[in-house]
Amino acid sequence: MKSGLASVCLLYGLLVAQPAWSGLDIDQYLPPQETDLSPEEQRQQREAVQRQIEEARQREAQRAQKAEQARQAEAERLAARPYPVRLTEKRCLTCHSINNLEENPQTRLGWELTVLRMDWFQGAQLERGDRKVLAQYLATTYPARGLRSYLEYLLLGLALFLPVFAGYQLRQRHQKMKN
């Protein structure tokens, strides 16, 4: 039944209803054709239109040239900055905001471990030698102060001491078992 109703509606639309464009006149949207102009006036009008077109092209070319000059100036400005700054922007600031770095200052060791973690586990794709440059720059630009730096070194000491202590304990147990 639905297909029959659709067929009737389609047939009605094609045969009875007027086309949607029947009330529109394309001439309303075209510039007026002045036939009263002499050939000289028509030539002058064509030349005026051509001048307007050429002026618009020149303005567009100037705009494009200014945009290209601005792009080149910005590229030169960015290239003139120190390598560690550019490397940090390229490798770190694509994912992290500058606020992230400012709010989480660390010691050199902390930045070394952070950069190492980003390289190994987060896929930062650092090139050879980038970790050292990044860690040095971040440690000097966003250093940990006060208690945080002491805590980092305390944790490092614990991280180094615990395996040694565990090895010593295992050795002691092994010797007791032998005796």
Number of C-alpha atoms within 10 A of each C-alpha: 6 7 8 9 10 11 12 12 11 12 12 11 12 11 9 9 9 10 10 7 8 7 8 9 9 8 9 8 8 8 7 8 8 8 8 8 11 10 10 9 11 14 12 12 13 12 12 12 12 12 12 12 12 12 12 12 12 12 12 12 12 12 12 12 12 12 12 12 12 12 12 12 12 12 11 11 10 12 11 10 10 9 13 16 16 15 16 17 15 11 19 17 15 10 10 11 11 11 9 10 16 14 9 11 20 25 22 22 16 20 24 20 15 15 23 17 13 17 17 12 9 10 9 16 11 16 8 7 8 17 19 15 16 23 24 19 19 24 19 14 14 18 21 20 11 8 8 14 17 13 11 17 14 12 11 13 11 13 11 11 12 11 11 12 12 11 12 12 12 12 12 12 11 11 10 9 8 7 5
